[in-house]
Amino acid sequence: YKELLKDVSLRVEDGDTTDSFNVSGRGEMHLSILIETMRREGYELCCSTPRVLYKTIDGVKCEPMELVYIDVPTEYSGAVIEELGRRKGELIQMSPNSTGTRMNIEYSIPARCLMGYRSTFMTATRGEGIINSVYNGYEPYKGDITLRWTGSLVASETGETTSYGLYNTQERGNMFIGPATPVYEGMIVGENPKNEDIVCNVCKKKQMTNTRAAGSDDALRLVPPTRLSLEQSLEFIKNDELVEITPHNIRLRKRILNKEERMKAESRRKQ
């Protein structure tokens, strides 16, 4: 609420409980700046995935739209057009620059479909693309869309990660943490390429015996983990996940930490 005194584009409302708030801003970057400021001041909090604000206009459900301006090398324009098309973007115009080496592209796209795209865009263009967007009013709802096709690797128990546990888990997907990292049940430790969550024991220790075989004690080779920034974390999570923010750490977690309770909640939701 103190932030409202100097940020006129921010809106804060009391949430469902005494320690929760609904914060509205001008996009993911705007919200992440507020969160980072609070983190540096010593606050600890959990954030859900950002959502757009819908309006009903003349009895029709409408959503905010964005005009997207893209400057990208010509060889990467196909990948950009394909991804924005999948995200319900409508191509307005496309033209090469004076040298023909870069392409200028303009799109109209729902604001919700643009969430999480900037990191994908930088990867697809090898960091050479430039993207900017501006609010373009409300239009009728464009339909449902799945923005994330991957699942999560979820810790099965509380403890400290081991090289042995991570080595056996890394073949299932991309890891977000390294060895000797404290974890807890329900914490997200990686990304599964398939669209399903997998519960993994990253704290598993190698069974100690008096039997040895040649090569069995070789050093375990771990793939370096991917470290997500605050903005990337907010883009990554699904509706049943949260970003846990403390002065020293940024973690991902399930809303419901216990596996059995998550399964019961999912069963009730489907019913």
ChimeraX attribute file (.defattr): number of C-alpha atoms within 10 A of each C-alpha:
attribute: neighborCount
match mode: 1-to-1
recipient: residues
	/A:1	11
	/A:2	6
	/A:3	13
	/A:4	11
	/A:5	8
	/A:6	9
	/A:7	12
	/A:8	9
	/A:9	10
	/A:10	17
	/A:11	14
	/A:12	13
	/A:13	11
	/A:14	11
	/A:15	11
	/A:16	9
	/A:17	7
	/A:18	7
	/A:19	8
	/A:20	13
	/A:21	13
	/A:22	11
	/A:23	15
	/A:24	18
	/A:25	18
	/A:26	12
	/A:27	14
	/A:28	19
	/A:29	13
	/A:30	13
	/A:31	17
	/A:32	16
	/A:33	13
	/A:34	15
	/A:35	19
	/A:36	16
	/A:37	12
	/A:38	17
	/A:39	18
	/A:40	12
	/A:41	11
	/A:42	11
	/A:43	13
	/A:44	16
	/A:45	17
	/A:46	17
	/A:47	18
	/A:48	15
	/A:49	17
	/A:50	19
	/A:51	13
	/A:52	16
	/A:53	11
	/A:54	14
	/A:55	16
	/A:56	12
	/A:57	12
	/A:58	7
	/A:59	7
	/A:60	11
	/A:61	14
	/A:62	18
	/A:63	20
	/A:64	19
	/A:65	23
	/A:66	21
	/A:67	20
	/A:68	21
	/A:69	18
	/A:70	19
	/A:71	20
	/A:72	22
	/A:73	19
	/A:74	15
	/A:75	12
	/A:76	17
	/A:77	20
	/A:78	10
	/A:79	13
	/A:80	18
	/A:81	16
	/A:82	11
	/A:83	15
	/A:84	19
	/A:85	14
	/A:86	13
	/A:87	20
	/A:88	18
	/A:89	24
	/A:90	16
	/A:91	15
	/A:92	11
	/A:93	11
	/A:94	15
	/A:95	12
	/A:96	15
	/A:97	13
	/A:98	8
	/A:99	7
	/A:100	10
	/A:101	11
	/A:102	18
	/A:103	21
	/A:104	17
	/A:105	20
	/A:106	21
	/A:107	21
	/A:108	21
	/A:109	23
	/A:110	27
	/A:111	23
	/A:112	19
	/A:113	21
	/A:114	18
	/A:115	20
	/A:116	19
	/A:117	16
	/A:118	16
	/A:119	13
	/A:120	12
	/A:121	21
	/A:122	14
	/A:123	12
	/A:124	17
	/A:125	18
	/A:126	11
	/A:127	11
	/A:128	13
	/A:129	19
	/A:130	15
	/A:131	14
	/A:132	12
	/A:133	17
	/A:134	12
	/A:135	14
	/A:136	15
	/A:137	12
	/A:138	18
	/A:139	16
	/A:140	16
	/A:141	16
	/A:142	14
	/A:143	7
	/A:144	9
	/A:145	11
	/A:146	8
	/A:147	17
	/A:148	12
	/A:149	10
	/A:150	14
	/A:151	18
	/A:152	28
	/A:153	27
	/A:154	27
	/A:155	25
	/A:156	21
	/A:157	19
	/A:158	15
	/A:159	17
	/A:160	15
	/A:161	23
	/A:162	19
	/A:163	20
	/A:164	18
	/A:165	18
	/A:166	25
	/A:167	17
	/A:168	15
	/A:169	21
	/A:170	20
	/A:171	11
	/A:172	16
	/A:173	18
	/A:174	19
	/A:175	23
	/A:176	18
	/A:177	21
	/A:178	19
	/A:179	17
	/A:180	12
	/A:181	12
	/A:182	13
	/A:183	21
	/A:184	18
	/A:185	20
	/A:186	24
	/A:187	27
	/A:188	29
	/A:189	28
	/A:190	25
	/A:191	23
	/A:192	21
	/A:193	15
	/A:194	13
	/A:195	12
	/A:196	12
	/A:197	16
	/A:198	19
	/A:199	18
	/A:200	22
	/A:201	20
	/A:202	30
	/A:203	24
	/A:204	19
	/A:205	13
	/A:206	10
	/A:207	5
	/A:208	7
	/A:209	6
	/A:210	4
	/A:211	5
	/A:212	9
	/A:213	6
	/A:214	6
	/A:215	7
	/A:216	8
	/A:217	8
	/A:218	7
	/A:219	9
	/A:220	12
	/A:221	10
	/A:222	15
	/A:223	13
	/A:224	12
	/A:225	15
	/A:226	13
	/A:227	13
	/A:228	16
	/A:229	11
	/A:230	20
	/A:231	17
	/A:232	16
	/A:233	19
	/A:234	24
	/A:235	21
	/A:236	21
	/A:237	23
	/A:238	16
	/A:239	11
	/A:240	13
	/A:241	23
	/A:242	24
	/A:243	24
	/A:244	19
	/A:245	20
	/A:246	18
	/A:247	14
	/A:248	9
	/A:249	9
	/A:250	18
	/A:251	20
	/A:252	25
	/A:253	22
	/A:254	22
	/A:255	16
	/A:256	17
	/A:257	19
	/A:258	14
	/A:259	16
	/A:260	10
	/A:261	11
	/A:262	16
	/A:263	12
	/A:264	10
	/A:265	13
	/A:266	12
	/A:267	10
	/A:268	9
	/A:269	8
	/A:270	6
	/A:271	6
